[in-house]
């Protein structure tokens, strides 16, 4: 279970800087996600770790071993690509065994390790089939088996679920998580899908324009974003221009926003009058009918501008003094309609202040 450490890693293509001196670590035996929008440098990082691209600067270490200058075949990585990259003329078992045979392993060991890898991804009964006879999810399982059959020090996954439909993506998320845990692999997974990373990761590294914006666990990154980019990239949120006011009786800081007041418990030492942004997730807001508005806590006042019924929950858009605030309500109880007055409240712990 070797950790992977990147030290000042950079990559330029001519005058274009794709990765700008990043330093981070993927812990041993854990699943780390490189997450960010297209063009942020995450796949470039993965390809440098794999040995498919030479860094412009910095170092890559697997445990205490510096692998920066090692060719790909000597690094001990297994890789799962976005495309399945299976040999169409070979059976499932032959695809998985191909790399072991290329390494001239004894036939009995190749057979045994191929069987173990197929069993791990639950594809043993399909060993004699060819890729064209498999679904997309089954092909991706075979690609995963081919990557782990080497018993790699590091497993690298380059957006392996992007070609699958929603049901198969959910299934493969569980399978990848299970395989990583059972094999106790150090794994690095590249994606731009926030839900994928939140549901699978031990650690998330959020990237933008070749730099790291935040590193943390899924709850940390989603609930306590480091800046506005992370807050908005990790999922829908209300980013409200705000002014910090004095502390309230319970220690939370009052903040004034369009349409009223909220409180934030993590305001820190900011002085009164400082302008900030307040990020509040739609599911963290509570809606109150106009005739049931709370009087014991601060709130935003507005009118319903739009409602969208989505089955399990309803999305409300509230016009608060010209600023639209989104509220998601699970199993909605309120029969409020467009134009009706409402109040919106939030727990101070759910109001995250970001520097303007």
N, C-alpha and C positions, 0 to 999 in steps of 0.2 A: 504494500500500500504506500507507494511513493508519492509525496506531494510534488506538484509541478509549480516551479517558481519562475516568474518572468521578472527580469531585472533591467529596467531602463530600455525595454524592447522597442525598437523602432523599425519602420520600413518606409522607404520612399521609392516612388516610381518617377524618375526624372525630378521635376520640381514639385510633384504632388506628394505630400506627406500622408500616407495611409494610416500609419500607426505612429504615435508621437510620444515615444519614451515612456511606456507604461510599466508599472511595477505592481504585481499582484501575485496571489498564490491560489492554486486549486488544491485543497487539502487532500491528503491521502485517503483513499477509500470512500470518497464523497463524490456527489454529482454537482459539478459547478457549471453554471450557465453563463455564456457570453451573450448578452442581450442588447439589442439596439436597432435603430432603423437601418434600412439599406444604405450601404456606403459608409457605415461608421467604423469599419476596420475589423469587425469581429471575425469574419472568415479569413482575412489576411493573417490575423493572430493564430488561428487554428492551423493554417497551412504552414506557418513558421514552426509551430510546435511539432507538427508532423514531419518536418524536414523537407517539405515540398517547395518552400520558398526560403531564400537566404536572407536573414535580417540585415538591415543597414547598420544597426548598432544594438548594443545590449546583449543580454545572456539569457539562455533557457536552461534550467536545471531540473532534472528528475531526481529528487532527493538531493544527495551531495554530488551527483554526476552532472558535469557540464556537457550538454548534448548539442550546444549551439552549432558546432562545426561537423557533427556526425551526419552521415547520409541517412536517408529515411529508413532504409532496411536495417540499420544498426541501432535504432532508437527504442525498439520494443513497443511500438504503437500499433493498435488496431484501429481501423477507420471505417466508419459507416457514412456513405455519401448520400446526397439528396436523391440521386438516381440509384437504382438498385445495383447496376453494374454487374449483373450475373451473366455467366456464359450461357447463351441460349441452347447450345448443343449438348450441354452437360446436365446430368441429373442434379437434384438438390444435394445429395451426398457428395457427388463429384465436385460441385462448386465449393462446398465447405472444405473438402479435403485437399483442394488444388494447392494451396499455399504450403501445407504440410508436406505434400509430395515433392514440391519444388525444393524444399529444404532437405530432402533425402532422408526423412525419418523412416524408421522401420515400418513395414506394412501393417503389422499388428497394432503398433502405437497410433498410426494414422487412423485406422479403423476405430480404435477405442476412443480417441479424442474427438473424432468426427461424431460418433454416436453420443458422446457426452454433451457436445455443443448443441446438437439437434434436440436432445432431450431438454436442455436448459431453456430453449426457445419454443418448446412444445411442437416440434416439427418432425419428430421421429417417424410418424406414419406416412410422411410425404417424401421420404428419402429417395424413392425411385422415380419421382415425378420430375418433369422439366419445368423451368420457370414459366413458360407460356401456359402451363396448366394450373398456375397458382394465382390467387388474388393479389392485389397490391400489398395488403397487410402481410400475407404469407411470404411474399418475396422480400419484404423488409425484414421479416424474422430471419430468413435465410442469410441476408446480408449481415445481420447482427451476429448470427452464429459464426459466419466466416471471419468476422472481426475478433471474436472472443476465443476462437479455437486455438489461436496462437498463445493464449494465456498472456496477453500483453500487460506491460507495466501500466500503460495509459490507454484508455479507450477514448477516441475522438469521434464526435457525431456532428456532421455538417448538415443541419436542417433536414434530418432524416424523415420527418413526418409531413413535410409540406406538400407531397404529392398524394396524400391520402385524404379520403373524405372524413367528415366530422366523427362518425362512429368509429372508424378504424384508427383515427388519431388518438381518440380516448383510450382505445384498447392497447395501442402500442405505447402510449405513455406509461401505462401500468406495467407492461412487459419490460420496457427499458429500465424502469425503476427497480423492478424485481431482479433482473439480471445483474444490475450494478450492485445491489445489496447482497445477492447470493454469492457472486464471484468476488465481492469485496474489491471492486475495481476503482481506480482513480479515473473519473470520467469528466470530459469537458464537452459540453453540448452547445452548439451555436444555433440561435433562433432569433427571429424578430417577433415571435408570438408571446405576448405577456402572459396569457393564460397557461400556456405550455410551461413556462418557467415557474410561475407561481405554484402550479400543481405538482411539479417534479423536483425542483432544485433543493439542494442543501445550502448552496451559496449562489447569489446572483451578482454578476459584474455588469453594470449598466455602462454602455459606451456611447459616445457621440463624437463624431469628427476625429476619430483616432485617439481620443482620450477617455479616461475613466471618470464617470460622473459620480458613481456610488457603488460601494461593495457592501453586501449584507445578506441576511437571510430573507426569505420571501416576505415575511410579515414586516420586517424592518423597512425594506425597500418600498413596499406598498403603503404601509401605515405611517411611516416617518420618512418621507422623501427628503433628500438633501437639498433639492432646488426645484424650481418650477419645471424644468425639462423632465426630471424624473417623475414628478407628481403627475404631469400630463401624459407622459409616455406609458406609465404603468397602468393606466386605466382612466375611465371618465372621472373627472373631478371638477368642482367649482373653484375657480381661482378668482378671488375677490380682492380688489384694491381695499386696503384697510389702514386705519390709523390706530396705533397703540394708545390706550388710555391708562388710568391708574389701576392698581390691583383691586380686586373685589375682596369681600370678607373671607372667602375660602382660599385665597392665595392665587386664584386664576387671574389672568390679566384681561380686562375688558378691551375689546377692539370694536371700533366703529366702522361699519361697512354700509354700502348703499341699502337703504330700507330699514336700518336699525342697528342693533348691537348683537355681538356674540362674545363668548369668553374662550380663551385659550390657556390651557394649563402649562404649556411648554414655551412660554414667551421669553423666558430667560431674562437677562439684565437690560433688555431694550428700554430706553427712556420713553416716557409719555410724549406723544406727539410724533414719534417716528412712523414713517410710512412703510408699510410692508404689504405682502400678499398673503391672504389666508386661503389655504387649500382645504376643502371639505368634500369628501366623497359623497355622492348622491345618496348612497344607502345609509349614511350616518346622520342624515337630516330627518327631522320629525315634522310632520304636517299637522296643523291644528286648524279647525274650522274657525271662521271669524268670530262666532259666538262662544267659542271655547278657547280663546287665546290665553296663554299662560300669563299670569301676573307676577309670579315668583321668580322669574328668570328672564334674561335678555332674549330677544327674538328679532327676527326680520319680519316686516309686514309687507304684504303685497297682494296681488290678485292672480288668479289662475289664468295663464295665457294659453296653455295647451295641455291636453292630456292624451296619453297614448296607452291603451290597454294592451298588455303583453302576456296575458294569461296569469302566470305566477305572481307577477307584480305589475304595477302601473307606474309610468313615468309622468311626472308633473313638471311643467315649466312655469315658474312663478316670476311674475314681473315685480321686482322690488325696486321701486324708484328708478326704473329704466334699465336695471340690470337683471338679466334672466338667470334664475337659479334653478338647477335641476334637482329634483327629489325623486328617489325611487322608494316605493312602498310595497312591501311584500304582502300579498293577500289583502289588498286595499280595503279598508273599512269605511273610508269617507266617500260619500256620494256627492262630492263637490264638482261643480262644472265651471266652464270657462267664464271668467268675469267675476267669480265669487271671491270675497276677501278671505285671506288665510294668514296664519303666522307660521314661521319656520324656526325651530330650535335645534341645537346641537349640543352634545356632551362636550365640555371643554377639552377632554383628552382627544377628541376627534378633529379638533381644529388645529391645523399645522401652519405655523407662521414661517414664511419664506422671505428672505431679504429681497427688497425691490431692486 
